[in-house]
């Protein structure tokens, strides 16, 4: 297997994280959870038992390897929030620029531009996930282990090798 770059490792782990959270959300509707990927896997935050996390992570890996690339994209991903924030800020700055107009005259343009940016951000965030922040190409990878972490917040560590 060729050596993977840091970026590729992170994108693959991010895809497995999304797929795992999607599967868990389907199995446990209404249970709040979130996760954060890194170079060795991801940490899942939420009140979920270890066997359920392990089963979902293994299913996520299997389904991604079987070609279910759509599992790599999640509607509540932070990529969507960052995309929305960047586009909204940029659109608002552009719309509010102009020294010859008062602040009150620039505000409606900034609000309209921000609204348009948020509409554009929905598909843009999905595109960013599909092309920049995740990679469903996880052939040769496996879930190496799931460990419950102790502390004030319920969380599990999912290691990927």
N, C-alpha and C positions, 0 to 999 in steps of 0.2 A: 504494500500500500504506500503510495507517495506521501511524503511529509506534508502535513497540512499547515497553513499559515495561521497565525493567531486570529486573524479576521475570519477565516473559514471555520475554525473551531468554534468561535463565539457564535457565528451565524447558525451553525448546525445545532449547537446546544440550545440556542434561542428557539429554533424550530421544534425541538423535542419538548422544550418547556411549554410552548404554546399548545402543542398537540396533547400533552399531558393535562394541562389546565382545561382544555376543551372537553376531554373525556371525563375528567372529574366533575366538571360543571354539569354535564349531561347525567351523570350518575347521582350527583348530590345537588339537585337544584336548590338554590337559595343559600347555599353555604358559601360565605365570602372567602375568597382566597386570592392570592397574588404570588408572583414568583419573580426571581431575578437570576439571570443567567451569568455565567462566568466561564473561564477557560477550562474548568474541570467538571462542569455540569450546571446545576441550578439549585437554588433554595426555594422551596415552596412554603409559603406562610398560610396557615389556615388550620382549622380544627378538622383534620382528616386522619384516620388511623393509618399506620405504617403499611399494612398489607394492601390497603386500598390504593395508596400512593404507588407502591411498587407495581401492582397489577396494572394501573393506568399508565405508568411510565413505560412498562414493557409493551403494552398494547400500542401506545403512541409510537414507539420505535418500530414495531412490526408494521403498523399501518403506513408510516412514512416510507419505510423500505419497500412496501408494496405499491407505492406510487400515489398515495393520498396527499399530494402536495398542499392541498387547501388547508390541511390541519396546521400548517406552519404559520398561517396568518390568523391573528386573533383580534377581534374588534376593540378590545380594551387594552391593547398594547400601548406602552409608553411612547412608542414610535409615532402613533397617531396623535398623542398629546403634543409631542415636540413639533411635529409637522404643522399642526394647527397653530401652535404658538408662534412659530417662525413666520409662517405665511400671514397670519393676522397682524403681527407686529410690522412686518415689511409693508403690507398693503396699507395699513393705517398710517405709517410714516410717510409713504408716498402721497397718499390722499390728503394728509394734513400739512404737507409742505406748501410753501408759498408765503412769502413775507408780506405781500400786499393785501392779505385777507386777515380779518380778525379771527381769534380763536373760535368764537361762536359761529362764524361763517365756515370754518374748516371742519367743525365737529360733525355735521351731517355727512360730509364726504368720507370722513374717517370711519364712521359707523357703517355706512354702506359698503365701503371697501373691506372692512373687517368681516361683515356678513358674507360677502362674496368669497373672501378668503376661506372662511369656515366651510362653505359649500364645496369649494375646490379641494380643501384639505381632506375631506372624507375619502375620495378615491386616491388622492396623492399619498395619504398615509398607508393605504393598502398597497399601493405601488412600491413605496419605500420598504415595507416589510418584505414583499415578494422579491425585490431586486437588490436590497441593500442590507437589511438587518437580520434576515433569516435565510437559511438554505435547507430545503427539505431533502437534499442529497446526503443521506446519512448511511449509505451502504457501508458495511464493514464496522459500524459502531454498535455498541451494546450498552445497556444499562448495567453498570458495574456494581451498583449497590444503592440502597436507600436506607438512610439512617435518621432516626428521630433525634432532633437536637433538643437539649434541655435548656430551659430558661423561661422568662416571663411571657414569651410569645410562642404559640404553637407553630412549629416549623419542622420541615424535613429537608435533608440534604440528599439530592439525587446525583450520583456520580456517573459520568459517561466516559467510556473508554473506547 
